[in-house]
Amino acid sequence: MAFFMDLYAPWTSYNYTMEERNRIWTYKRARLIRDEYNTNTESSNVIPTQVTVQRGFWFSSHEQWKYFYLPYRDIDLQQRLFTNGEKVRVYHSAQNRIPGLYASVASDAKPGTYQVDYWSACGIQQIAFQKIEHQSVVTPYASFPVIMANETIGLAWYLNMLQGPAMQNIYGSTESANINGSAISPVITWDSKITTIVAMLSSHLINVSRQLLERDQTYERFYNITEYEWSRVFGLKPLLGEDLPWSLPSVKIPRPPDGLPDFTQCRNTLTTTELATSSNLSLITSSTPSYSLSALNKPSYVTVVILIFALVVLLLK
């Protein structure tokens, strides 16, 4: 919104000065804060146990939506900072044995009901302005910025959450799940579905966005503002922890024997390809089941009935 106002408001038509226009960015500086996430992973940087990130409001994944719309990552510092943040996101979950990622989302339903609340305060406390109030629920859509930073790693986390109990339905991914596998959020929202799709297409969409800015002769100002504002906070000393390795899920959402069943049309087990890591990432085939979310996967007896009906019709002819 700030960039939309800066780049497209009729400043000169209403006799506003450039100084007044620049106040937008002066005002926003209070929330642009350098932070370091502490890890236990050895690194070759100056402070081995720290990774530089931009402090989040909650460090919820949804706070990265801006990277959908504008080519921030054309600026090298922005690209490196964004990557650091997403490495921290997956590191935090993997190291703390959390089977998914955090983002503001509808809560799991209260037992025996369809009642949900909206839980905004989900994220990583160590690098957040605000207090984190909810850490029991993960959501597939929280993988979207990771997908943008590293598609392979992001999709591995996305899959890990989809493989939880009742985490797929005929409308796609389920909103959220309790990390113990005991409950889900039985609602359907735009937020939790379209974000991952947009992330998978983000490079193409950003190309369009860049072309529009260039057409409107606003790209240079966008670039200069972004480079200046982030350099004054993050460019004065090296970013730490850029060699932090990417982390894959360390645990799965449990499937208790008496827990939630999968939705009826999503129970066909398939062999999936999972990611494993040693010194390098490689693909290995595993027998771990995933669950199809296609509405076309009907029980086999339906297919048999259709074939018999077709055979009768042919015989009658």
N, C-alpha and C positions, 0 to 999 in steps of 0.2 A: 504494500500500500504506500509506503514511504517513497519508493522509487516511482510508482505510478503518479503520485502527486508531483514529485520533482520533475519528472521527464515530460509530463503531459498536461499539467495545469497551465492555464493561460497567464503566466506570471506578468509578462510585459503588458498584456492588454489591460491589466488592472494596476499598472505602475508599481509593481513590487520590485524591489532591488534584488540583486544577486545575494547580498548579505542576508536579506530576509529569507530567501530560498534556501540558503545554506544552514539556516537555523534548525531545519529538520534534522540534519545530521549531528549538529552540536547537541541537540536535545537527546538523541539516541545513544550518545557515548556512555552514559551511565550504565547501560545494560550490556555494553560490549566489553567483557571482562576475560582476561587470560586466566586459565586455571590449569592445574596439573593433577592428573589422576595418578594415584600411587598404586604401583603394582609390585608383584614379587618376581617379575620376570627380568632376568639380566639383560642389559642393553649396553651398547657401546657409546651412548651419548654421555653428556656431562654428568647428569644425575640419572644413574641407571634405572632407578625405580619410579620414574615419573614420565607421564605422557601429556604433552600440551594439548589442551582442547579449549574451545570457547565454552564458557560456563553456560549451562542451560537454565531455563526457568524451572523445569523439573528434570531436564535432559530426557524428556519423552521424545520418541521418534517423530511425532507429528511436528515438532519444532523445526524439522528440516524440510518442510514443504516448499520453502522458497527455492530450493534447488531444482524443483520441477519446472519453475516458470522462467527463470532468468539465468543467463550463462555465467553465474558466479565463478564456476570452476575454470573459466578461461584465464583467471588470475592464478598464477602458480601457488601463491601463498594460501589462497582459498582452497584450492584442490588438496594441498597437503594437510591443511587443518581439518577439512571435511573427512579425509581418509583417516586421520588420527582419531577423530571422534567416533567413527564407525568401528574401528579396531577396538576401542575402549568398550563400546556397547556390547560387542560379542565376547570380549575378554571377561567383562564383569559377569555375564551370565554363565559362561563356561567355568570360570574359576569358583563361582559360588553355587555351582550345580543347579542352576535355574534352567528349566527345560525350554525356555523361550525368551522373548524380548519384551521390554516394557514400553507402553505408550498409553496416553489417555484414552479410555475406552469404557464401554458399558460393562458393568460388573457381572460376575456370575450370579445366577438366580438364587434367591433364598430357598432353602430346602422345601420341597413340596409346592413351590409356587413358580410363577413366571415373572416375578417382580425383580426388577433390576434397578440399580442406581447408575449414575454416570460418575466414574472415577477419573478425575482429571490429574490428581497428584500421584502419578505413576512415573517412575524414572530411576535415576541413580543419585542417591543423596550426596555422595562425595563431591559431585560437580554440578550441584543445583543451587539456585537462589532460594527456592522454596522448600518447605518440609515435605518429604515423601510420606504419604499416608497409606499407600496400598502397594504391597509387594507379593500378593497371593495370586495375581491374575496376569497371564501373558496373552498376547494377541498376534495372530499371523501378520497383520498389517505393519507391525513394528519392524518387520524385516525390510521395508521398502527402501530406507536410506542405505542399508547395507548392500542391497541389490544394486543400487546406483554406484556404490564405491567398489564393490567386488561381486559381480553377479553370481559366481560359483558359490561363494561363502553365503551370500544372502539367500540364495535359493535352498541351500542346505538347512539353514535355520527355518525358513518358511516351511519346508517339508517336515522338519522335526515337529513343528506345532500342528501341522495338518494331520499327522499320524496319531494325535491324541484322541481319546474317546469322544465320539460325536463331533469331531472338529471339521468334518466335511458334510455338506448337505446338498440337495439338488440345486441350490442357489449359489453354491460355491463354498468358500471358507466360512467357518463359524466365527462369530464375533470375537470371543475370548474364551479362555479356559482357566480353571483353577490349576495351579501347578501340581496339586496332588491327584489330579484326574477325577475329582469327585463331582464337579459341576461345570456347566458351560453358561454362556450368556445367550439365551434363546431369542435374540433379536437380529434384525438384518439392517445394516446401515451402509451408506455410501462410503463413509470413511474407511471402514475395515475391508473393503473390496477393491475399490477403484485405485487406491494408492499403490498397491503392488503391481497392478497392470500398467499404470503410468510409469512406474519405476523401470519396468522391463522395456518400455519404449522411450525412456527419457532422453537418450542421446539424439534420437530423431526429433523429438519435440523441442529440445534446446536449440537444435539447428534452425528450426522455424522461428523460434523466439529471437535468436541472434539476427536472422535475416530481417525480421520486422524492425528491430532496433536500428540496424544499419540503413534500412529504407527510410526510416523516420529521422535519421541523423541524430539519434540519441545514444547510440552504442558507445561512443567515445566518452561521453559524460558518465554513463553507467560504469564503464571500466575504471575511469579515473577516480570516481568517488569510492568504489569498492576497494581499489588498490590502496588509496590513501587512508581510509578509515580503518581498515584492518591492519595495515602496515604500522600505523602509529601505536597499536596495541601488541601486535604479534611479531612485528618485524625488527624490533630493537635488539632482540637476542634470539638465538637459535630455537627452533621448535624441538622439544624433547620427545624421545620415544618413537621416532619415525620408523625405527627398525622393529617395533613390536610386531610379532607375527600375528597373522589372522587366526582366530579361534573357531573351531567347529563345536557343535553341541556336545556336551559331556554326559548328559543324561536325557532320557525321554520322559514325556508326560506318562505317569503310571497308568496301567489298565487294571484296576482292582477286579478280582473275580466277580464281586457283587456290585461293580461300578456301573457307570453309564454304558448302555449299548450304543453301537453306531446306528445312525439313521438307516432305515430299511433299505433304501436304494443305494447305499454306500458301503455295502458289506462284502463286496467281491475283492478278495485279497489278490494282490499282484506282487510280482517280484520287482523290487526297485533297485536303482543304483544309488549307493550311498557314497559319501565322501570320506576318505580316510587321510590322515596326514602322518608323515614321518618327517624327514628333512624337507621333502617336497610334497605338494598335494598330488594325489593320484586317484583315479577312479577304480573302485573295486566292486564286483558284484556281490550282493548280499541277499540272503533270503528273508530279511526283515520285511514284513508285510506293510503295504500302504493300502489305502482304501479309495476305490474309484468314486468320483463324484459325478459321473455321467448318469443322467436320467434314463439312458438307453440300456443300462445294465439291469434288465429285468430277470426274474428267476427263469430257469431253463424251461420250466413247464409251459410258460407262455409261448416260447419258441416252438415247442413240440405241438401245441394246439394249433398254431398258425400253419405249420407245415402239414398237419393232418387235414386242416380245412382246405388248403390249397390243392392237396392231392384229391380230395373229394370233388372239388370243382372241376379239376381236369378230367376225372373219370366220368363225371356227368356229361361233359362236353363230348 
